Amino acid sequence: MITLDFLDELDRFQLALKKNSVEMHSGEQKSASTGHGMIFEDHKKYVPGDDIRRMDWNVYARTNELFVKRFEEEKSVTLHVLVDRSSSMDYGKVNKYEFASKMGLAIAYMASNTNDRFRYSVFSETVTDISSGRRNANLGELVDTLNQLRNTPESLIGRCLTEYSSRIQNKSTVVVISDFITDIEEIEKGVENLRKVDTVLINTLDATELDPDFDGDAILKDPESDSKLRTYLSRSTKNKYKKRLMNHTSQIEEIADKNNAHYIQLSTNEDVFNAFLRVWQLLNK
């Protein structure tokens, strides 16, 4: 259960970040930014009537010809947050789904504070948009919705990300938060369809998934299929498991690299704000 207190914690976290940023940059020379929300595109020859404030005097000094700078309006970025709500996420002392949802809320909160739009969706077999897609959306309502959602059996991540990619129309960053416990081919299919936008994959795993803390006879249950397996977990078996997991996550990282996406692995044992700070730094590279 995510409480509304988490939003108050985000307020305090934001204030602490601002204070830290001011202290780090105090005394530094400010940049000569024009502040017009414009990005340079190209030059064109000056004709009477053009804005002389955009005259490029450096070009004039080199060529003895008058050129003005042309600019393209800088559009705000839409942050798309997609949180996996399949049954495998409903696991852990610190529930993976709740941890992932908080991570998504923190991203949405920061987007609101930088005046960017965000869309918050959950996925499993299909994608469900649970936000308005507007600036300054009501995060309290979003918390209520996240708490009411039930986990659904299977994660069809390839189909979901492919479907979602067709909805993206403007400058965007897509953040996918999942345990990625599914076929590597499905993950690759989904990420390939997002290669035209900035993409961040947040691999969220429980501490016992990263390093099992039990041994001996055990009954393992697949939360997505309800199938069970009785087994004996020896040190050798656990080492084989950890190697397979490492191979799986390495393949996800390779898929990210191949498709110009970022990859980060988080453990639910981490403090959610320390983990978010790492994610936010990655988003702002």
ChimeraX commands (.cxc) that place a marker at each C-alpha (Angstrom):
marker #1 position 0.00,0.00,0.00 radius 0.5
marker #1 position 1.39,3.40,-1.05 radius 0.5
marker #1 position 0.36,6.12,1.40 radius 0.5
marker #1 position -0.12,9.81,0.63 radius 0.5
marker #1 position 2.75,10.45,3.05 radius 0.5
marker #1 position 5.02,9.42,0.18 radius 0.5
marker #1 position 4.02,12.60,-1.68 radius 0.5
marker #1 position 5.01,14.68,1.37 radius 0.5
marker #1 position 8.34,12.87,1.37 radius 0.5
marker #1 position 8.76,13.77,-2.29 radius 0.5
marker #1 position 8.16,17.45,-1.41 radius 0.5
marker #1 position 10.92,17.32,1.21 radius 0.5
marker #1 position 13.21,15.44,-1.18 radius 0.5
marker #1 position 12.66,18.09,-3.86 radius 0.5
marker #1 position 13.46,20.90,-1.41 radius 0.5
marker #1 position 16.65,19.11,-0.31 radius 0.5
marker #1 position 17.72,18.69,-3.96 radius 0.5
marker #1 position 17.13,22.39,-4.65 radius 0.5
marker #1 position 19.11,23.43,-1.57 radius 0.5
marker #1 position 21.97,21.10,-2.52 radius 0.5
marker #1 position 21.97,22.42,-6.10 radius 0.5
marker #1 position 22.11,26.06,-4.94 radius 0.5
marker #1 position 24.97,25.33,-2.55 radius 0.5
marker #1 position 26.92,23.45,-5.23 radius 0.5
marker #1 position 26.58,26.24,-7.78 radius 0.5
marker #1 position 26.91,29.28,-5.50 radius 0.5
marker #1 position 29.64,31.56,-6.78 radius 0.5
marker #1 position 29.65,29.98,-10.24 radius 0.5
marker #1 position 29.18,32.23,-13.26 radius 0.5
marker #1 position 25.72,32.00,-14.76 radius 0.5
marker #1 position 25.41,30.84,-18.37 radius 0.5
marker #1 position 24.47,33.32,-21.06 radius 0.5
marker #1 position 21.25,31.51,-21.92 radius 0.5
marker #1 position 18.72,33.55,-23.89 radius 0.5
marker #1 position 15.82,31.98,-22.05 radius 0.5
marker #1 position 13.57,32.03,-25.12 radius 0.5
marker #1 position 12.93,28.27,-25.15 radius 0.5
marker #1 position 14.55,28.08,-28.59 radius 0.5
marker #1 position 17.27,25.84,-30.04 radius 0.5
marker #1 position 19.56,26.85,-32.90 radius 0.5
marker #1 position 18.64,25.33,-36.29 radius 0.5
marker #1 position 20.61,27.10,-39.07 radius 0.5
marker #1 position 21.49,30.44,-40.71 radius 0.5
marker #1 position 19.84,32.44,-43.45 radius 0.5
marker #1 position 20.99,35.54,-45.32 radius 0.5
marker #1 position 19.80,38.78,-43.78 radius 0.5
marker #1 position 16.98,40.64,-45.52 radius 0.5
marker #1 position 15.47,43.95,-44.38 radius 0.5
marker #1 position 12.91,43.29,-41.70 radius 0.5
marker #1 position 14.77,40.42,-40.02 radius 0.5
marker #1 position 15.37,40.73,-36.28 radius 0.5
marker #1 position 18.84,42.28,-35.99 radius 0.5
marker #1 position 19.15,40.84,-32.48 radius 0.5
marker #1 position 19.63,37.48,-34.18 radius 0.5
marker #1 position 22.45,38.70,-36.39 radius 0.5
marker #1 position 25.46,36.37,-36.22 radius 0.5
marker #1 position 28.39,38.79,-35.98 radius 0.5
marker #1 position 30.92,35.96,-35.81 radius 0.5
marker #1 position 29.85,34.79,-39.26 radius 0.5
marker #1 position 29.96,38.41,-40.50 radius 0.5
marker #1 position 33.56,38.75,-39.23 radius 0.5
marker #1 position 34.58,35.67,-41.22 radius 0.5
marker #1 position 32.61,36.23,-44.43 radius 0.5
marker #1 position 31.77,39.95,-44.51 radius 0.5
marker #1 position 28.17,38.89,-45.19 radius 0.5
marker #1 position 25.15,39.34,-42.97 radius 0.5
marker #1 position 23.41,36.22,-41.69 radius 0.5
marker #1 position 20.77,35.81,-39.01 radius 0.5
marker #1 position 20.33,32.77,-36.81 radius 0.5
marker #1 position 17.17,30.73,-37.24 radius 0.5
marker #1 position 15.78,28.87,-34.28 radius 0.5
marker #1 position 13.43,25.99,-33.77 radius 0.5
marker #1 position 11.03,26.22,-30.86 radius 0.5
marker #1 position 12.18,23.90,-28.08 radius 0.5
marker #1 position 9.29,21.63,-27.19 radius 0.5
marker #1 position 8.89,20.23,-23.71 radius 0.5
marker #1 position 9.56,16.55,-23.23 radius 0.5
marker #1 position 6.79,14.12,-22.35 radius 0.5
marker #1 position 7.88,11.53,-19.82 radius 0.5
marker #1 position 6.15,8.19,-20.32 radius 0.5
marker #1 position 6.25,5.94,-17.24 radius 0.5
marker #1 position 5.28,2.28,-17.75 radius 0.5
marker #1 position 5.12,0.07,-14.66 radius 0.5
marker #1 position 4.85,-3.71,-14.88 radius 0.5
marker #1 position 1.91,-5.01,-12.82 radius 0.5
marker #1 position 2.14,-8.69,-13.75 radius 0.5
marker #1 position 2.00,-11.25,-10.94 radius 0.5
marker #1 position 5.77,-11.69,-10.74 radius 0.5
marker #1 position 5.95,-8.09,-9.48 radius 0.5
marker #1 position 3.75,-8.97,-6.49 radius 0.5
marker #1 position 6.69,-10.37,-4.55 radius 0.5
marker #1 position 9.18,-9.47,-1.87 radius 0.5
marker #1 position 9.41,-8.16,1.66 radius 0.5
marker #1 position 9.45,-4.77,-0.03 radius 0.5
marker #1 position 6.86,-5.45,-2.71 radius 0.5
marker #1 position 8.38,-5.00,-6.19 radius 0.5
marker #1 position 5.19,-3.50,-7.63 radius 0.5
marker #1 position 4.94,-0.91,-4.84 radius 0.5
marker #1 position 8.64,-0.06,-5.15 radius 0.5
marker #1 position 8.29,0.31,-8.95 radius 0.5
marker #1 position 5.12,2.39,-8.55 radius 0.5
marker #1 position 6.88,4.74,-6.12 radius 0.5
marker #1 position 9.75,5.09,-8.58 radius 0.5
marker #1 position 7.23,6.01,-11.27 radius 0.5
marker #1 position 5.50,8.50,-8.96 radius 0.5
marker #1 position 8.82,10.17,-8.17 radius 0.5
marker #1 position 9.54,10.55,-11.91 radius 0.5
marker #1 position 6.04,11.97,-12.49 radius 0.5
marker #1 position 6.47,14.38,-9.58 radius 0.5
marker #1 position 9.79,15.68,-10.90 radius 0.5
marker #1 position 8.33,16.03,-14.40 radius 0.5
marker #1 position 5.53,18.17,-12.98 radius 0.5
marker #1 position 8.08,20.36,-11.19 radius 0.5
marker #1 position 10.04,20.93,-14.39 radius 0.5
marker #1 position 6.82,21.76,-16.25 radius 0.5
marker #1 position 7.06,18.68,-18.47 radius 0.5
marker #1 position 4.12,16.48,-19.31 radius 0.5
marker #1 position 3.98,12.92,-18.11 radius 0.5
marker #1 position 1.90,9.87,-18.83 radius 0.5
marker #1 position 1.71,7.10,-16.28 radius 0.5
marker #1 position 0.67,3.65,-17.47 radius 0.5
marker #1 position 0.71,0.10,-16.17 radius 0.5
marker #1 position 1.10,-3.00,-18.30 radius 0.5
marker #1 position 0.87,-6.77,-18.17 radius 0.5
marker #1 position -1.11,-8.40,-20.97 radius 0.5
marker #1 position -2.19,-4.93,-22.18 radius 0.5
marker #1 position -1.24,-1.31,-21.47 radius 0.5
marker #1 position -3.55,0.87,-19.35 radius 0.5
marker #1 position -3.05,4.65,-19.16 radius 0.5
marker #1 position -3.96,5.79,-15.64 radius 0.5
marker #1 position -3.01,9.48,-15.93 radius 0.5
marker #1 position -4.43,12.47,-17.71 radius 0.5
marker #1 position -1.27,13.26,-19.65 radius 0.5
marker #1 position -1.51,16.89,-18.53 radius 0.5
marker #1 position 0.94,18.99,-16.58 radius 0.5
marker #1 position 0.33,19.18,-12.82 radius 0.5
marker #1 position -1.90,16.11,-12.77 radius 0.5
marker #1 position -3.33,15.08,-9.40 radius 0.5
marker #1 position -0.75,12.71,-7.93 radius 0.5
marker #1 position -3.04,11.89,-5.00 radius 0.5
marker #1 position -5.58,10.38,-7.40 radius 0.5
marker #1 position -2.75,8.50,-9.09 radius 0.5
marker #1 position -1.72,6.96,-5.76 radius 0.5
marker #1 position -5.32,5.81,-5.15 radius 0.5
marker #1 position -5.49,4.23,-8.60 radius 0.5
marker #1 position -2.16,2.42,-8.18 radius 0.5
marker #1 position -3.33,0.99,-4.85 radius 0.5
marker #1 position -6.60,-0.26,-6.34 radius 0.5
marker #1 position -5.07,-2.03,-9.32 radius 0.5
marker #1 position -4.83,-5.80,-9.14 radius 0.5
marker #1 position -1.93,-7.75,-10.52 radius 0.5
marker #1 position -2.67,-9.72,-13.66 radius 0.5
marker #1 position -1.07,-13.07,-14.53 radius 0.5
marker #1 position 1.31,-12.58,-17.43 radius 0.5
marker #1 position 3.66,-9.90,-18.74 radius 0.5
marker #1 position 3.49,-9.62,-22.52 radius 0.5
marker #1 position 6.14,-6.95,-22.59 radius 0.5
marker #1 position 6.97,-7.26,-26.29 radius 0.5
marker #1 position 3.38,-6.74,-27.39 radius 0.5
marker #1 position 2.76,-3.98,-24.82 radius 0.5
marker #1 position 5.81,-1.88,-25.70 radius 0.5
marker #1 position 5.16,-2.33,-29.43 radius 0.5
marker #1 position 1.57,-1.17,-28.95 radius 0.5
marker #1 position 2.62,1.75,-26.78 radius 0.5
marker #1 position 5.29,2.96,-29.23 radius 0.5
marker #1 position 2.52,3.77,-31.74 radius 0.5
marker #1 position 0.99,6.24,-29.24 radius 0.5
marker #1 position 4.11,8.41,-28.96 radius 0.5
marker #1 position 3.82,11.51,-31.12 radius 0.5
marker #1 position 6.15,14.16,-29.70 radius 0.5
marker #1 position 9.58,14.50,-28.11 radius 0.5
marker #1 position 9.54,11.86,-25.39 radius 0.5
marker #1 position 11.43,9.80,-22.87 radius 0.5
marker #1 position 10.02,6.38,-22.04 radius 0.5
marker #1 position 10.80,4.77,-18.67 radius 0.5
marker #1 position 9.96,1.06,-18.35 radius 0.5
marker #1 position 10.01,-0.30,-14.78 radius 0.5
marker #1 position 9.84,-4.08,-14.55 radius 0.5
marker #1 position 11.56,-7.16,-13.15 radius 0.5
marker #1 position 11.95,-8.24,-16.80 radius 0.5
marker #1 position 11.42,-11.86,-15.76 radius 0.5
marker #1 position 10.26,-12.99,-19.18 radius 0.5
marker #1 position 11.65,-14.32,-22.45 radius 0.5
marker #1 position 14.59,-12.26,-23.68 radius 0.5
marker #1 position 13.11,-12.28,-27.21 radius 0.5
marker #1 position 10.01,-10.49,-25.89 radius 0.5
marker #1 position 12.12,-7.82,-24.20 radius 0.5
marker #1 position 14.18,-7.31,-27.36 radius 0.5
marker #1 position 11.07,-6.98,-29.52 radius 0.5
marker #1 position 9.62,-4.31,-27.22 radius 0.5
marker #1 position 12.80,-2.26,-26.85 radius 0.5
marker #1 position 13.47,-2.31,-30.60 radius 0.5
marker #1 position 10.13,-0.59,-31.15 radius 0.5
marker #1 position 11.15,2.23,-28.79 radius 0.5
marker #1 position 14.53,2.94,-30.38 radius 0.5
marker #1 position 13.31,6.23,-31.92 radius 0.5
marker #1 position 12.79,7.78,-28.48 radius 0.5
marker #1 position 14.96,8.08,-25.38 radius 0.5
marker #1 position 14.34,4.93,-23.37 radius 0.5
marker #1 position 15.34,3.89,-19.84 radius 0.5
marker #1 position 14.90,0.33,-18.58 radius 0.5
marker #1 position 14.71,0.04,-14.77 radius 0.5
marker #1 position 15.23,-3.59,-13.79 radius 0.5
marker #1 position 13.61,-3.89,-10.33 radius 0.5
marker #1 position 14.43,-7.05,-8.38 radius 0.5
marker #1 position 13.98,-8.26,-4.81 radius 0.5
marker #1 position 17.12,-8.92,-2.76 radius 0.5
marker #1 position 16.30,-12.64,-2.50 radius 0.5
marker #1 position 16.02,-12.84,-6.29 radius 0.5
marker #1 position 19.48,-11.35,-6.62 radius 0.5
marker #1 position 20.93,-13.55,-3.87 radius 0.5
marker #1 position 18.65,-16.33,-2.50 radius 0.5
marker #1 position 18.90,-16.52,1.28 radius 0.5
marker #1 position 17.32,-19.95,1.72 radius 0.5
marker #1 position 18.50,-23.50,1.07 radius 0.5
marker #1 position 17.45,-27.11,1.49 radius 0.5
marker #1 position 14.06,-28.47,0.41 radius 0.5
marker #1 position 11.84,-25.80,-1.08 radius 0.5
marker #1 position 8.68,-25.46,-3.12 radius 0.5
marker #1 position 9.07,-22.81,-5.81 radius 0.5
marker #1 position 5.96,-21.22,-7.29 radius 0.5
marker #1 position 5.70,-19.37,-10.59 radius 0.5
marker #1 position 3.36,-16.41,-9.82 radius 0.5
marker #1 position 2.45,-15.93,-13.48 radius 0.5
marker #1 position 1.43,-19.52,-14.22 radius 0.5
marker #1 position 0.70,-20.83,-10.69 radius 0.5
marker #1 position 2.87,-23.88,-11.45 radius 0.5
marker #1 position 4.94,-25.29,-8.57 radius 0.5
marker #1 position 8.26,-27.08,-8.43 radius 0.5
marker #1 position 9.63,-29.02,-5.47 radius 0.5
marker #1 position 13.40,-28.86,-5.41 radius 0.5
marker #1 position 16.48,-28.97,-3.22 radius 0.5
marker #1 position 18.46,-25.76,-3.20 radius 0.5
marker #1 position 22.12,-26.56,-2.66 radius 0.5
marker #1 position 24.97,-24.07,-2.85 radius 0.5
marker #1 position 25.72,-25.39,-6.33 radius 0.5
marker #1 position 22.11,-24.88,-7.44 radius 0.5
marker #1 position 22.07,-21.32,-6.12 radius 0.5
marker #1 position 25.32,-20.54,-7.92 radius 0.5
marker #1 position 23.87,-21.86,-11.18 radius 0.5
marker #1 position 20.75,-19.74,-10.63 radius 0.5
marker #1 position 22.80,-16.59,-9.98 radius 0.5
marker #1 position 24.83,-17.21,-13.13 radius 0.5
marker #1 position 21.64,-17.60,-15.19 radius 0.5
marker #1 position 20.19,-14.42,-13.70 radius 0.5
marker #1 position 23.41,-12.55,-14.41 radius 0.5
marker #1 position 23.36,-13.83,-17.99 radius 0.5
marker #1 position 19.72,-12.74,-18.37 radius 0.5
marker #1 position 20.32,-9.21,-17.04 radius 0.5
marker #1 position 23.50,-8.91,-19.13 radius 0.5
marker #1 position 21.46,-9.71,-22.24 radius 0.5
marker #1 position 18.93,-7.01,-21.29 radius 0.5
marker #1 position 21.77,-4.51,-20.91 radius 0.5
marker #1 position 23.12,-5.52,-24.33 radius 0.5
marker #1 position 19.66,-5.03,-25.87 radius 0.5
marker #1 position 19.53,-1.57,-24.29 radius 0.5
marker #1 position 22.98,-0.65,-25.66 radius 0.5
marker #1 position 22.09,-1.91,-29.14 radius 0.5
marker #1 position 18.95,0.23,-29.21 radius 0.5
marker #1 position 20.49,3.39,-27.68 radius 0.5
marker #1 position 18.59,2.90,-24.43 radius 0.5
marker #1 position 19.80,3.14,-20.83 radius 0.5
marker #1 position 19.69,0.24,-18.38 radius 0.5
marker #1 position 19.84,0.32,-14.59 radius 0.5
marker #1 position 19.26,-2.42,-12.03 radius 0.5
marker #1 position 17.67,-1.62,-8.68 radius 0.5
marker #1 position 17.17,-3.76,-5.60 radius 0.5
marker #1 position 14.07,-3.19,-3.50 radius 0.5
marker #1 position 16.46,-3.25,-0.52 radius 0.5
marker #1 position 17.70,0.17,-1.59 radius 0.5
marker #1 position 16.26,3.34,-0.10 radius 0.5
marker #1 position 13.69,4.45,-2.66 radius 0.5
marker #1 position 15.01,8.04,-2.75 radius 0.5
marker #1 position 18.65,6.99,-3.16 radius 0.5
marker #1 position 17.54,4.69,-5.97 radius 0.5
marker #1 position 15.47,7.45,-7.56 radius 0.5
marker #1 position 18.39,9.88,-7.44 radius 0.5
marker #1 position 20.43,7.43,-9.53 radius 0.5
marker #1 position 17.55,7.14,-12.01 radius 0.5
marker #1 position 17.02,10.91,-12.19 radius 0.5
marker #1 position 20.72,11.48,-12.87 radius 0.5
marker #1 position 20.47,8.95,-15.70 radius 0.5
marker #1 position 17.40,10.71,-17.14 radius 0.5
marker #1 position 19.23,14.03,-17.14 radius 0.5
marker #1 position 22.46,12.87,-18.83 radius 0.5
marker link #1:1,2 radius 0.2
marker link #1:2,3 radius 0.2
marker link #1:3,4 radius 0.2
marker link #1:4,5 radius 0.2
marker link #1:5,6 radius 0.2
marker link #1:6,7 radius 0.2
marker link #1:7,8 radius 0.2
marker link #1:8,9 radius 0.2
marker link #1:9,10 radius 0.2
marker link #1:10,11 radius 0.2
marker link #1:11,12 radius 0.2
marker link #1:12,13 radius 0.2
marker link #1:13,14 radius 0.2
marker link #1:14,15 radius 0.2
marker link #1:15,16 radius 0.2
marker link #1:16,17 radius 0.2
marker link #1:17,18 radius 0.2
marker link #1:18,19 radius 0.2
marker link #1:19,20 radius 0.2
marker link #1:20,21 radius 0.2
marker link #1:21,22 radius 0.2
marker link #1:22,23 radius 0.2
marker link #1:23,24 radius 0.2
marker link #1:24,25 radius 0.2
marker link #1:25,26 radius 0.2
marker link #1:26,27 radius 0.2
marker link #1:27,28 radius 0.2
marker link #1:28,29 radius 0.2
marker link #1:29,30 radius 0.2
marker link #1:30,31 radius 0.2
marker link #1:31,32 radius 0.2
marker link #1:32,33 radius 0.2
marker link #1:33,34 radius 0.2
marker link #1:34,35 radius 0.2
marker link #1:35,36 radius 0.2
marker link #1:36,37 radius 0.2
marker link #1:37,38 radius 0.2
marker link #1:38,39 radius 0.2
marker link #1:39,40 radius 0.2
marker link #1:40,41 radius 0.2
marker link #1:41,42 radius 0.2
marker link #1:42,43 radius 0.2
marker link #1:43,44 radius 0.2
marker link #1:44,45 radius 0.2
marker link #1:45,46 radius 0.2
marker link #1:46,47 radius 0.2
marker link #1:47,48 radius 0.2
marker link #1:48,49 radius 0.2
marker link #1:49,50 radius 0.2
marker link #1:50,51 radius 0.2
marker link #1:51,52 radius 0.2
marker link #1:52,53 radius 0.2
marker link #1:53,54 radius 0.2
marker link #1:54,55 radius 0.2
marker link #1:55,56 radius 0.2
marker link #1:56,57 radius 0.2
marker link #1:57,58 radius 0.2
marker link #1:58,59 radius 0.2
marker link #1:59,60 radius 0.2
marker link #1:60,61 radius 0.2
marker link #1:61,62 radius 0.2
marker link #1:62,63 radius 0.2
marker link #1:63,64 radius 0.2
marker link #1:64,65 radius 0.2
marker link #1:65,66 radius 0.2
marker link #1:66,67 radius 0.2
marker link #1:67,68 radius 0.2
marker link #1:68,69 radius 0.2
marker link #1:69,70 radius 0.2
marker link #1:70,71 radius 0.2
marker link #1:71,72 radius 0.2
marker link #1:72,73 radius 0.2
marker link #1:73,74 radius 0.2
marker link #1:74,75 radius 0.2
marker link #1:75,76 radius 0.2
marker link #1:76,77 radius 0.2
marker link #1:77,78 radius 0.2
marker link #1:78,79 radius 0.2
marker link #1:79,80 radius 0.2
marker link #1:80,81 radius 0.2
marker link #1:81,82 radius 0.2
marker link #1:82,83 radius 0.2
marker link #1:83,84 radius 0.2
marker link #1:84,85 radius 0.2
marker link #1:85,86 radius 0.2
marker link #1:86,87 radius 0.2
marker link #1:87,88 radius 0.2
marker link #1:88,89 radius 0.2
marker link #1:89,90 radius 0.2
marker link #1:90,91 radius 0.2
marker link #1:91,92 radius 0.2
marker link #1:92,93 radius 0.2
marker link #1:93,94 radius 0.2
marker link #1:94,95 radius 0.2
marker link #1:95,96 radius 0.2
marker link #1:96,97 radius 0.2
marker link #1:97,98 radius 0.2
marker link #1:98,99 radius 0.2
marker link #1:99,100 radius 0.2
marker link #1:100,101 radius 0.2
marker link #1:101,102 radius 0.2
marker link #1:102,103 radius 0.2
marker link #1:103,104 radius 0.2
marker link #1:104,105 radius 0.2
marker link #1:105,106 radius 0.2
marker link #1:106,107 radius 0.2
marker link #1:107,108 radius 0.2
marker link #1:108,109 radius 0.2
marker link #1:109,110 radius 0.2
marker link #1:110,111 radius 0.2
marker link #1:111,112 radius 0.2
marker link #1:112,113 radius 0.2
marker link #1:113,114 radius 0.2
marker link #1:114,115 radius 0.2
marker link #1:115,116 radius 0.2
marker link #1:116,117 radius 0.2
marker link #1:117,118 radius 0.2
marker link #1:118,119 radius 0.2
marker link #1:119,120 radius 0.2
marker link #1:120,121 radius 0.2
marker link #1:121,122 radius 0.2
marker link #1:122,123 radius 0.2
marker link #1:123,124 radius 0.2
marker link #1:124,125 radius 0.2
marker link #1:125,126 radius 0.2
marker link #1:126,127 radius 0.2
marker link #1:127,128 radius 0.2
marker link #1:128,129 radius 0.2
marker link #1:129,130 radius 0.2
marker link #1:130,131 radius 0.2
marker link #1:131,132 radius 0.2
marker link #1:132,133 radius 0.2
marker link #1:133,134 radius 0.2
marker link #1:134,135 radius 0.2
marker link #1:135,136 radius 0.2
marker link #1:136,137 radius 0.2
marker link #1:137,138 radius 0.2
marker link #1:138,139 radius 0.2
marker link #1:139,140 radius 0.2
marker link #1:140,141 radius 0.2
marker link #1:141,142 radius 0.2
marker link #1:142,143 radius 0.2
marker link #1:143,144 radius 0.2
marker link #1:144,145 radius 0.2
marker link #1:145,146 radius 0.2
marker link #1:146,147 radius 0.2
marker link #1:147,148 radius 0.2
marker link #1:148,149 radius 0.2
marker link #1:149,150 radius 0.2
marker link #1:150,151 radius 0.2
marker link #1:151,152 radius 0.2
marker link #1:152,153 radius 0.2
marker link #1:153,154 radius 0.2
marker link #1:154,155 radius 0.2
marker link #1:155,156 radius 0.2
marker link #1:156,157 radius 0.2
marker link #1:157,158 radius 0.2
marker link #1:158,159 radius 0.2
marker link #1:159,160 radius 0.2
marker link #1:160,161 radius 0.2
marker link #1:161,162 radius 0.2
marker link #1:162,163 radius 0.2
marker link #1:163,164 radius 0.2
marker link #1:164,165 radius 0.2
marker link #1:165,166 radius 0.2
marker link #1:166,167 radius 0.2
marker link #1:167,168 radius 0.2
marker link #1:168,169 radius 0.2
marker link #1:169,170 radius 0.2
marker link #1:170,171 radius 0.2
marker link #1:171,172 radius 0.2
marker link #1:172,173 radius 0.2
marker link #1:173,174 radius 0.2
marker link #1:174,175 radius 0.2
marker link #1:175,176 radius 0.2
marker link #1:176,177 radius 0.2
marker link #1:177,178 radius 0.2
marker link #1:178,179 radius 0.2
marker link #1:179,180 radius 0.2
marker link #1:180,181 radius 0.2
marker link #1:181,182 radius 0.2
marker link #1:182,183 radius 0.2
marker link #1:183,184 radius 0.2
marker link #1:184,185 radius 0.2
marker link #1:185,186 radius 0.2
marker link #1:186,187 radius 0.2
marker link #1:187,188 radius 0.2
marker link #1:188,189 radius 0.2
marker link #1:189,190 radius 0.2
marker link #1:190,191 radius 0.2
marker link #1:191,192 radius 0.2
marker link #1:192,193 radius 0.2
marker link #1:193,194 radius 0.2
marker link #1:194,195 radius 0.2
marker link #1:195,196 radius 0.2
marker link #1:196,197 radius 0.2
marker link #1:197,198 radius 0.2
marker link #1:198,199 radius 0.2
marker link #1:199,200 radius 0.2
marker link #1:200,201 radius 0.2
marker link #1:201,202 radius 0.2
marker link #1:202,203 radius 0.2
marker link #1:203,204 radius 0.2
marker link #1:204,205 radius 0.2
marker link #1:205,206 radius 0.2
marker link #1:206,207 radius 0.2
marker link #1:207,208 radius 0.2
marker link #1:208,209 radius 0.2
marker link #1:209,210 radius 0.2
marker link #1:210,211 radius 0.2
marker link #1:211,212 radius 0.2
marker link #1:212,213 radius 0.2
marker link #1:213,214 radius 0.2
marker link #1:214,215 radius 0.2
marker link #1:215,216 radius 0.2
marker link #1:216,217 radius 0.2
marker link #1:217,218 radius 0.2
marker link #1:218,219 radius 0.2
marker link #1:219,220 radius 0.2
marker link #1:220,221 radius 0.2
marker link #1:221,222 radius 0.2
marker link #1:222,223 radius 0.2
marker link #1:223,224 radius 0.2
marker link #1:224,225 radius 0.2
marker link #1:225,226 radius 0.2
marker link #1:226,227 radius 0.2
marker link #1:227,228 radius 0.2
marker link #1:228,229 radius 0.2
marker link #1:229,230 radius 0.2
marker link #1:230,231 radius 0.2
marker link #1:231,232 radius 0.2
marker link #1:232,233 radius 0.2
marker link #1:233,234 radius 0.2
marker link #1:234,235 radius 0.2
marker link #1:235,236 radius 0.2
marker link #1:236,237 radius 0.2
marker link #1:237,238 radius 0.2
marker link #1:238,239 radius 0.2
marker link #1:239,240 radius 0.2
marker link #1:240,241 radius 0.2
marker link #1:241,242 radius 0.2
marker link #1:242,243 radius 0.2
marker link #1:243,244 radius 0.2
marker link #1:244,245 radius 0.2
marker link #1:245,246 radius 0.2
marker link #1:246,247 radius 0.2
marker link #1:247,248 radius 0.2
marker link #1:248,249 radius 0.2
marker link #1:249,250 radius 0.2
marker link #1:250,251 radius 0.2
marker link #1:251,252 radius 0.2
marker link #1:252,253 radius 0.2
marker link #1:253,254 radius 0.2
marker link #1:254,255 radius 0.2
marker link #1:255,256 radius 0.2
marker link #1:256,257 radius 0.2
marker link #1:257,258 radius 0.2
marker link #1:258,259 radius 0.2
marker link #1:259,260 radius 0.2
marker link #1:260,261 radius 0.2
marker link #1:261,262 radius 0.2
marker link #1:262,263 radius 0.2
marker link #1:263,264 radius 0.2
marker link #1:264,265 radius 0.2
marker link #1:265,266 radius 0.2
marker link #1:266,267 radius 0.2
marker link #1:267,268 radius 0.2
marker link #1:268,269 radius 0.2
marker link #1:269,270 radius 0.2
marker link #1:270,271 radius 0.2
marker link #1:271,272 radius 0.2
marker link #1:272,273 radius 0.2
marker link #1:273,274 radius 0.2
marker link #1:274,275 radius 0.2
marker link #1:275,276 radius 0.2
marker link #1:276,277 radius 0.2
marker link #1:277,278 radius 0.2
marker link #1:278,279 radius 0.2
marker link #1:279,280 radius 0.2
marker link #1:280,281 radius 0.2
marker link #1:281,282 radius 0.2
marker link #1:282,283 radius 0.2
marker link #1:283,284 radius 0.2
marker link #1:284,285 radius 0.2
view
